[in-house]
Amino acid sequence: MLEGSAGIVIKKLIINQFMIKKIIVKVLSLIGWIIVGGMHGLCWLVNKIYGVVGGFITALFVILFLIVSIGYKDVQQSIFLAVLESLNILVMIAGNTLEIVLELACDRLASNLVR
C-alpha cells in the first residue's frame, strides 16, 4: 500500500511540475507581450512626436519663406529663398525617412520579442 501511495505522490509531483512549467511559460509569454506592446507604443509615440515637430519646422520654413518674399526683391533674396526651400524639402525627406525607419524598427522589435 505504501508503494501505491508513493506512486500516486510521484505522479502528482510530475503533474505539478508540468503545471508549474506551463504557468511559468504563460507568465513569461504575457510579460513578453507587455514588453512588445510597450515598445510598440513607445515607438508610435516617438513617431507621432517627430511628426508634430516636423510639421512645426515645416510651418516655420514656410513662414520664413513668406516673410522674406514680402520684404526684398533682389538676387540675394532669390538665393536665400532657394536655400530655404531646399532646407524645407530636406526636413520633409528626413521626417518621412525617420518615420519609415521607426515603423520598421518597431515591427522588427515586435517580431524578435515574440519569437
C-alpha positions in Angstrom: 0.0 0.0 0.0 2.9 2.3 0.7 4.3 1.7 -2.8 0.9 2.6 -4.3 0.8 5.8 -2.3 4.3 6.7 -3.2 3.5 6.2 -6.9 0.5 8.5 -6.6 2.6 11.1 -4.9 5.3 10.9 -7.6 2.6 11.2 -10.3 1.2 14.2 -8.6 4.6 15.8 -8.3 5.3 15.2 -12.0 1.9 16.7 -12.9 2.6 19.6 -10.6 6.0 20.2 -12.2 4.4 20.1 -15.6 1.7 22.6 -14.5 4.4 24.9 -12.9 6.4 24.9 -16.1 3.2 25.6 -18.1 2.3 28.5 -15.7 5.9 29.9 -16.0 5.7 29.8 -19.8 2.4 31.6 -19.8 3.6 34.3 -17.4 6.8 34.8 -19.5 4.7 35.0 -22.6 2.4 37.6 -21.0 5.5 39.6 -19.9 6.8 39.4 -23.5 3.5 40.7 -24.9 3.5 43.6 -22.4 7.1 44.5 -23.4 6.2 44.3 -27.1 3.1 46.4 -26.6 5.1 48.9 -24.5 7.9 49.2 -27.1 5.5 49.4 -29.9 3.6 52.2 -28.1 6.8 54.0 -27.3 7.9 53.8 -31.0 4.4 55.0 -32.0 4.7 57.9 -29.6 8.1 59.0 -30.7 6.9 58.7 -34.3 3.9 61.0 -33.6 6.0 63.5 -31.7 8.5 63.7 -34.5 5.6 64.2 -36.9 4.3 67.1 -34.9 7.8 68.6 -34.6 8.4 68.1 -38.3 5.1 69.9 -39.0 6.1 72.8 -36.9 9.5 73.0 -38.6 7.9 72.9 -42.0 5.5 75.7 -40.9 8.4 77.7 -39.6 10.2 77.4 -43.0 7.0 78.4 -44.9 6.6 81.5 -42.6 10.2 82.5 -43.1 9.7 82.0 -46.8 6.7 84.3 -46.8 8.4 86.9 -44.6 11.5 87.1 -46.9 9.4 87.0 -50.1 7.4 90.0 -48.9 10.5 92.1 -47.9 13.0 92.1 -50.7 13.2 91.5 -54.4 16.8 91.0 -55.4 19.3 88.3 -56.2 20.2 87.6 -52.6 16.6 87.1 -51.7 16.2 84.6 -54.5 19.3 82.7 -53.3 18.0 82.7 -49.7 14.6 81.5 -50.8 16.1 78.7 -52.8 18.2 77.6 -49.8 15.2 77.9 -47.5 13.0 75.8 -49.8 15.8 73.2 -50.1 16.1 73.0 -46.3 12.3 72.6 -46.1 12.4 69.7 -48.6 15.3 68.1 -46.7 13.4 68.3 -43.5 10.4 66.7 -45.1 12.5 63.9 -46.6 14.3 63.3 -43.3 10.9 63.2 -41.5 9.5 60.7 -43.9 12.7 58.6 -43.7 12.7 58.6 -39.9 9.0 57.6 -39.9 9.7 54.6 -42.1 12.8 53.6 -40.1 10.8 53.8 -36.8 7.9 51.7 -38.3 10.4 49.0 -39.5 12.3 49.1 -36.1 9.0 48.6 -34.2 7.9 45.8 -36.4 11.4 44.1 -36.2 11.4 44.6 -32.4 8.0 43.1 -32.1 8.8 40.1 -34.2 12.0 39.4 -32.4 10.4 39.6 -28.9 7.5 37.3 -30.0 9.9 34.6 -31.1 
